[in-house]
Amino acid sequence: MGEKRYLYLNIVLSIIIFFLAFQLVNIQLPKPIIPRSLEISYKADINLDTNIVLNEAFIYKVNKEGKYRMLYRYWKIPLFFNYSRGKREGEIVIKNISYNGQNYYVKDYNGRVYLYFDDGISFQLVKTKAYNNEIGLIDPNYFDRSTYILNYTAILIPPIDKDSRYAHLNLKLVDKHQPYKEVYIRIRDPGQRIIEISPHFSCKIERKGDSFFIESSSPKNGLIEIEMLLDASKPLIGVEKNIPNVYDRFISSNKGLSFLLFLKKLSLSLSKIGLLILFLFPFFLIFLYYRYGKEKQVVVPENISFVPRRRKPWLVNMVFHRDAKKTDINALNATLLDLYRRKIIDIQPYKVNRLLGSSQEVKIRILRGNNLLDEYEKKVLDFIKKYSINGFFDTREVKKMKNQLELRKCFEQIYSYTNKPLLNEFIENKARRYLTIISVASLLLGVFILFFSSISIYGFKMIESGSLCILSFALWLSSTISLCLPYQVFGRWRNDFYREKLEWDSFARFLKSLTTMDKKVIQDISIWKEWLVYGTALGVGKEVEKALKNLNIDIDELRVYPALYISMRGVSATLNSSRSHGGGFGAGGGFGGGGAGGR
C-alpha cells in the first residue's frame, strides 16, 4: 500500500472517530437534549414565610400525537392531597391544582387515586401506570399536538437542621427526569431568613429585593437542588432536628462548590475546544505529511535487473519491502536461504505422509559459526540451536513441543523483528514525535479525568467529565492509529534512500516477470541464487521459484526453497494458533427529588 493510501485511510478513520465522538459527546454534554416528541420547561416559586409554599408549573409541549396519555410529575418523598399526617416526617401536601381544562390526577403516598373527573379508563391508567407520590394530567385518548400546563400549589414540610444560631434547609426539586428546556426558579424571602444560598447546579442567580431568581436548563436526570443557610431565630414549619455546628457543616459541605461549578463550566468550554481539535486533526495529518513525509520526485526505471545494493536480506525486508517497520516470515526464510547459500547451515527437506496427504518439513543443522554474522542472523541461529534435538531443528518436532508459549515468544523475536535505531538511520521521523506527544498527553488526560470523576470528594461528580473523557480517548485513538502506520508515511527517507526504495520496488517487479525471460540471457547460476534470496525477502520468492522451474535451471536452493517456505509458514501458523484466548448536607442530599416526563 502506498504512502498516500495509508494517509487517506488514516484521514478517513480520524473523520469516523470524530463523528462517533461527536455523537457520544452530544449525549454526555450537560445541556438539555430535548426529545422531539416532548419538550418540558420547569418553573418554581418557593415562598419562605412560616410555611414553605411551593408553586410549580410544568409546561409540556407535545410534538407527536398518539404517544402520551399521562404528563406527570412525581416526588421521592411522601405526597398527600389536601391532608397532612403531621410534622413527624418530611412530606409534601398538595393544596391546589390548576388543570386548565384538562383532567388531572393525584396518586398519593398510600397509593390512593384522586381524579378531577373519573371516566373509568383514567382511574385504571393511574392505578396501574402512575408512581406513588405522583401528580399529572391525563387523557386516555392521547394528547394532541399542543402545549399543556400542570400548575399546582403545595406545602413542603422538609427536615430542617438547626442549632441556636443557624438553620439548614436543602431542597432537591428534581433529579430523575426528562430534559428540561428551560428552568426558572424564584425564591421569595420576605422575612430575610436566608443568610447563604448554594444552588447545586450550573445556573445564573440574581437577587432582587427579597427574592432570588435562578435561570438554567437541565439535561436528562440533571440535579436541581438548592441548599440554604437560614437564621434560626426566624423559624419555618418543618421537621426540626437539633445538631451542633450547622454553620460549619454548611460551609464544609459546600467547600469548593463554587470552584466545582466553575470547573463544570470550564469542562463545557474544553469539550467544545476538544471537538474543534478532533475536527481539525485530519487537517493536521495532512500538514504533517506534506511537511515531514512527502518525498521529492525521483525517477527510476520501471524494472531493473540488478540488485540495487548488497544488503542483508532481512534488512531489505524490514526497510524496503512494503512497510518500513518490522520483518515478516519472508525475512526469516530469506535469511535461512542466505545462510544455506553461505554454507553456515544445512537444510534437509523431507515429506511426511498423512491420512489426508503428505506435508513438507525441513531439518536444519548448524554447520559452523561466523563472527561476521549480524544481530538478526545470530538471533536466528540461537533460535535454531535452542530448539534443536540431537543437533537438528526439525519443523515437525517443533510443532509438537509442549512449551508453546515460550516457543512463540522466541519465534516472534525473529518473525517480527524490528530495530528502531536502524530504521531511524534510513527514515527521519520528526512527525512521530508530535504524534507521540499528542497520544501520550491525551491518554494521560483521559485517565486523569476518568479517575477523578469516579470519586465524590467535595461533590466532584457534579463535574460533567464524560465528554472530556470521550474526546481525550478519541484523540488518543486517532493519534495512535497514525503511530501504527509504517514509518515512511509521516517520515522522510534520509540521503538517497528513497531512490533505493524505488529501485528495490523496481527489482521486485522485474523478478515477477522472470517467467517471460529467455534462459540464455542469464547463465550465471550465482545470480539466480542471489535473486531467489532477495526475491524471498521482497515477497516474490514463489515467482522466482516458478521461473527457475520453467527455465529448467537447477540450483541447490530450488530443492530447499519449497519445503522451507511451506514448513516455516506451518510453524508460524501453529504457534499463532496456540495463543490463549434526609435533609443531608451537600450536593444530592436534599429533601425531595423526582422529576417530570410523559408516558
C-alpha positions, 0 to 999 in steps of 0.5 A: 500500500502506498504512502498516500493510501495509508494517509487517506485511510488514516484521514478517513478513520480520524473523520469516523472517530470524530463523528462517533465522538461527536455523537457520544459527546452530544449525549454526555454534554450537560445541556438539555437534549430535548426529545422531539416528541416532548419538550418540558420547561420547569418553573418554581416559586418557593415562598419562605414565610412560616410555611414553605409554599411551593408553586410549580408549573410544568409546561409540556409541549407535545410534538407527536400525537398518539404517544402520551396519555399521562404528563406527570410529575412525581416526588421521592418523598411522601405526597398527600392531597389536601391532608397532612399526617403531621410534622413527624416526617418530611412530606409534601401536601398538595393544596391546589391544582390548576388543570386548565381544562384538562383532567388531572390526577393525584396518586398519593403516598398510600397509593390512593387515586384522586381524579378531577373527573373519573371516566373509568379508563383514567382511574385504571391508567393511574392505578396501574401506570402512575408512581406513588407520590405522583401528580399529572394530567391525563387523557386516555385518548392521547394528547394532541399536538399542543402545549399543556400546563400542570400548575399546582400549589403545595406545602413542603414540610422538609427536615430542617437542621438547626442549632441556636444560631443557624438553620439548614434547609436543602431542597432537591426539586428534581433529579430523575427526569426528562430534559428540561428546556428551560428552568426558572426558579424564584425564591421569595424571602420576605422575612430575610431568613436566608443568610447563604444560598448554594444552588447545586447546579450550573445556573445564573442567580440574581437577587432582587429585593427579597427574592432570588431568581435562578435561570438554567436548563437541565439535561436528562436526570440533571440535579436541581437542588438548592441548599440554604443557610437560614437564621434560626431565630426566624423559624419555618414549619418543618421537621426540626432536628437539633445538631451542633455546628450547622454553620460549619457543616454548611460551609464544609459541605459546600467547600469548593462548590463554587470552584466545582461549578466553575470547573463544570463550566470550564469542562463545557468550554474544553469539550467544545475546544476538544471537538474543534481539535478532533475536527481539525486533526485530519487537517493536521495529518495532512500538514504533517505529511506534506511537511515531514513525509512527502518525498521529492520526485525521483525517477527510476526505471520501471524494472531493473535487473540488478540488485540495487545494493548488497544488503542483508536480506532481512534488512531489505525486508524490514526497510524496503519491502512494503512497510518500513517497520518490522520483518515478516516470515519472508525475512526469516526464510530469506535469511535461512536461504542466505545462510544455506547459500553461505554454507553456515547451515544445512537444510534437509527437506523431507515429506511426511505422509498423512491420512489426508496427504503428505506435508513438507518439513525441513531439518536444519543443522548448524554447520559452523559459526561466523563472527561476521554474522549480524544481530538478526542472523545470530538471533536466528541461529540461537533460535535454531540451536535452542530448539534443536534435538540431537543437533537438528531443528526439525519443523515437525518436532517443533510443532509438537513441543509442549512449551508453546508459549515460550516457543512463540515468544522466541519465534516472534523475536525473529518473525517480527523483528524490528530495530528502531535505531536502524530504521531511524538511520534510513527514515527521519521521523520528526512527525512521530514525535508530535504524534507521540506527544499528542497520544501520550498527553491525551491518554494521560488526560483521559485517565486523569479525568476518568479517575477523578470523576469516579470519586465524590470528594467535595461533590466532584461528580457534579463535574460533567467529565464524560465528554472530556473523557470521550474526546481525550480517548478519541484523540488518543485513538486517532493519534495512535492509529497514525503511530501504527502506520509504517514509518515512511508515511509521516517520515522522510527517507534520509540521503538517497534512500528513497531512490533505493526504495524505488529501485528495490520496488523496481527489482521486485517487479522485474523478478515477477516477470522472470517467467517471460525471460529467455534462459540464455540471457542469464547463465550465471547460476550465482545470480539466480541464487542471489535473486531467489534470496532477495526475491524471498525477502521482497515477497516474490520468492514463489515467482522466482521459484516458478521461473527457475522451474520453467527455465529448467535451471537447477540450483541447490536452493530450488530443492530447499526453497519449497519445503522451507517456505511451506514448513516455516509458514506451518510453524508460524501458523501453529504457534499463532494458533496456540495463543490463549484466548434526609435533609443531608448536607451537600450536593444530592442530599436534599429533601425531595427529588423526582422529576417530570416526563410523559408516558 
